[in-house]
Amino acid sequence: MAHGAVGCRHEFYETDERLTLSIFDKGADPEKVSIVFEPRKFTYAHGDKVLSLEPLKGQIDPAKSGYTVGKVKVEVRFEKLAIGRWGGLTGDAPDVLSTSSYVPPVEATRPAPRRKNWDTLTENILSSEKEKTTDEDANVGGDATLNSFFQKIFADADEDTKRAMMKSYSESGGTTLSTNWDEVGKG
């Protein structure tokens, strides 16, 4: 703080997306208020009143942050770069851009699945019915054979088939295993 500068009483509240800081500076002149937003620093100055917060507990987006000068207080809105609570205004926190706890939903990162022609697949399976070996039929042999059989199917399957297998198996408690996503996906 500069010589003769006076601190400002302030308080804040936050949501996961933004933090709102109230600086109590009664009768602040909007023309003379100076506010600077930086990714990890905030500075407020009005006459001899100065409030500098550094380092901010989390990173903000200076371009999306803003403020309003009112009769009793100046309300400052910090737009957070990472979703989550800070629990305080300043302090050391890991750089949220490199260690963000936000993980995008799987749907947002998965490429669109390729459509399968289930009729052709069914015809191929039915036309290839013959004497089965333990590699082909899970009912020939024991549990170990069953596991390797399912692993082989799963390893060679496309995304829809894998999803159908996992969903049908987990929802049935291990009693049903379907490879038909069109059927399982409806449930």
C-alpha positions as CSV (number, residue, x, y, z in Angstrom):
1,M,0.0,0.0,0.0
2,A,1.2,3.5,-0.8
3,H,2.0,5.9,2.1
4,G,-1.2,7.2,3.6
5,A,-3.4,4.7,1.8
6,V,-6.4,3.4,3.7
7,G,-7.7,-0.2,3.4
8,C,-11.3,-0.9,2.6
9,R,-13.7,-3.1,4.5
10,H,-14.8,-5.9,2.3
11,E,-16.6,-9.3,2.2
12,F,-17.3,-11.9,-0.4
13,Y,-19.6,-14.8,-1.2
14,E,-19.1,-17.4,-4.0
15,T,-20.7,-20.0,-6.1
16,D,-18.8,-22.7,-8.1
17,E,-18.6,-20.4,-11.1
18,R,-18.0,-16.9,-9.7
19,L,-17.0,-15.0,-6.6
20,T,-18.7,-11.7,-5.7
21,L,-16.6,-9.2,-3.6
22,S,-18.3,-6.3,-1.9
23,I,-16.0,-3.3,-1.1
24,F,-17.6,-0.9,1.3
25,D,-16.7,2.6,-0.1
26,K,-19.7,4.8,0.6
27,G,-20.3,7.4,-2.1
28,A,-17.5,6.1,-4.4
29,D,-17.3,8.2,-7.6
30,P,-17.6,5.8,-10.6
31,E,-15.4,8.2,-12.6
32,K,-12.6,8.0,-10.0
33,V,-12.7,4.3,-9.2
34,S,-9.8,2.3,-10.6
35,I,-10.1,-1.5,-10.8
36,V,-7.6,-3.8,-12.4
37,F,-8.3,-7.5,-13.0
38,E,-5.4,-10.0,-13.6
39,P,-5.5,-13.8,-13.7
40,R,-4.3,-14.1,-10.0
41,K,-4.4,-10.4,-8.8
42,F,-7.0,-7.8,-8.2
43,T,-6.5,-4.1,-7.4
44,Y,-9.1,-1.5,-6.3
45,A,-8.2,2.2,-5.8
46,H,-10.4,5.2,-5.1
47,G,-8.8,8.3,-3.7
48,D,-6.7,7.2,-0.7
49,K,-8.6,3.9,-0.4
50,V,-6.7,0.9,-1.8
51,L,-7.5,-2.8,-1.8
52,S,-5.0,-5.2,-3.4
53,L,-5.6,-9.0,-3.4
54,E,-2.6,-11.1,-4.4
55,P,-2.3,-13.9,-5.1
56,L,-6.0,-14.7,-5.6
57,K,-6.9,-18.2,-4.3
58,G,-7.9,-19.3,-7.8
59,Q,-7.5,-18.0,-11.4
60,I,-10.1,-15.6,-12.9
61,D,-11.0,-14.6,-16.4
62,P,-10.2,-10.8,-16.4
63,A,-12.2,-10.3,-19.6
64,K,-15.4,-11.8,-18.1
65,S,-15.1,-10.2,-14.7
66,G,-16.7,-6.9,-13.9
67,Y,-18.0,-4.5,-11.3
68,T,-20.8,-2.1,-10.3
69,V,-20.3,1.1,-8.3
70,G,-23.3,1.6,-5.9
71,K,-24.1,4.3,-3.3
72,V,-22.8,2.2,-0.4
73,K,-20.5,-0.3,-1.9
74,V,-18.7,-1.4,-5.1
75,E,-19.7,-4.9,-6.1
76,V,-17.0,-6.9,-8.0
77,R,-17.7,-10.1,-9.9
78,F,-14.8,-12.5,-10.5
79,E,-15.5,-15.1,-13.2
80,K,-13.6,-18.3,-12.1
81,L,-11.6,-20.2,-14.7
82,A,-12.1,-23.5,-13.0
83,I,-15.4,-24.6,-11.4
84,G,-15.2,-25.0,-7.6
85,R,-15.1,-23.1,-4.3
86,W,-12.0,-21.2,-3.2
87,G,-13.0,-20.8,0.5
88,G,-11.0,-17.6,0.7
89,L,-9.9,-14.6,-1.4
90,T,-6.1,-15.0,-1.4
91,G,-3.6,-17.8,-0.8
92,D,-1.5,-20.4,-2.5
93,A,-3.5,-22.7,-4.7
94,P,-2.2,-24.9,-7.5
95,D,-2.5,-23.4,-11.0
96,V,-6.1,-24.4,-11.9
97,L,-5.3,-24.6,-15.6
98,S,-2.7,-27.3,-15.1
99,T,-4.4,-29.3,-12.3
100,S,-8.1,-28.6,-12.8
101,S,-10.4,-30.8,-10.9
102,Y,-13.0,-30.3,-13.7
103,V,-13.2,-33.3,-16.0
104,P,-15.4,-32.9,-19.0
105,P,-18.2,-35.5,-19.4
106,V,-17.2,-38.6,-21.4
107,E,-19.9,-37.7,-24.1
108,A,-18.1,-34.4,-24.7
109,T,-14.8,-36.1,-25.6
110,R,-16.1,-39.2,-27.4
111,P,-16.3,-39.2,-31.2
112,A,-19.7,-40.0,-32.6
113,P,-20.2,-43.8,-32.7
114,R,-20.3,-45.5,-36.1
115,R,-23.7,-47.1,-36.8
116,K,-23.7,-50.9,-37.1
117,N,-25.9,-52.9,-39.4
118,W,-27.3,-55.3,-36.8
119,D,-29.3,-57.3,-39.4
120,T,-26.2,-58.2,-41.4
121,L,-24.4,-59.0,-38.2
122,T,-27.2,-61.3,-37.1
123,E,-27.3,-63.1,-40.5
124,N,-23.5,-63.6,-40.3
125,I,-23.8,-65.2,-36.9
126,L,-26.7,-67.4,-37.8
127,S,-25.1,-68.6,-41.1
128,S,-21.9,-69.5,-39.2
129,E,-23.7,-71.8,-36.7
130,K,-21.7,-75.1,-36.5
131,E,-20.0,-77.3,-33.9
132,K,-18.4,-74.9,-31.4
133,T,-15.1,-75.1,-29.7
134,T,-14.4,-73.6,-26.2
135,D,-13.0,-70.5,-28.0
136,E,-16.4,-69.9,-29.7
137,D,-18.9,-71.1,-27.1
138,A,-18.9,-70.0,-23.5
139,N,-21.1,-73.0,-22.5
140,V,-18.3,-75.4,-23.4
141,G,-15.9,-75.4,-20.5
142,G,-15.7,-73.6,-17.2
143,D,-15.6,-70.0,-15.8
144,A,-12.0,-69.3,-17.0
145,T,-13.1,-70.2,-20.5
146,L,-16.2,-67.9,-20.1
147,N,-14.0,-65.0,-19.0
148,S,-11.6,-65.4,-21.9
149,F,-14.5,-65.7,-24.3
150,F,-16.1,-62.4,-23.0
151,Q,-12.7,-60.7,-23.1
152,K,-12.3,-61.7,-26.7
153,I,-15.7,-60.4,-27.7
154,F,-15.1,-57.2,-25.8
155,A,-11.7,-56.6,-27.2
156,D,-12.9,-57.1,-30.8
157,A,-16.1,-55.0,-30.3
158,D,-16.9,-51.5,-31.5
159,E,-17.9,-48.8,-29.0
160,D,-21.7,-49.5,-29.2
161,T,-21.2,-53.2,-28.5
162,K,-18.8,-52.5,-25.6
163,R,-21.4,-50.0,-24.1
164,A,-24.2,-52.5,-24.5
165,M,-22.1,-55.3,-22.8
166,M,-21.1,-53.1,-19.9
167,K,-24.6,-51.7,-19.4
168,S,-26.5,-54.9,-19.7
169,Y,-24.1,-56.8,-17.4
170,S,-24.0,-54.1,-14.7
171,E,-27.8,-53.5,-14.7
172,S,-28.6,-57.2,-14.5
173,G,-26.1,-57.8,-11.7
174,G,-24.1,-60.1,-13.9
175,T,-26.9,-62.3,-15.2
176,T,-27.4,-60.8,-18.7
177,L,-24.9,-59.8,-21.3
178,S,-26.1,-58.2,-24.4
179,T,-24.1,-56.8,-27.4
180,N,-27.1,-55.0,-28.9
181,W,-26.8,-51.3,-28.0
182,D,-30.0,-50.3,-29.9
183,E,-31.9,-52.6,-27.4
184,V,-29.9,-51.9,-24.2
185,G,-29.5,-48.1,-24.9
186,K,-33.3,-47.6,-24.7
187,G,-33.5,-48.8,-21.1
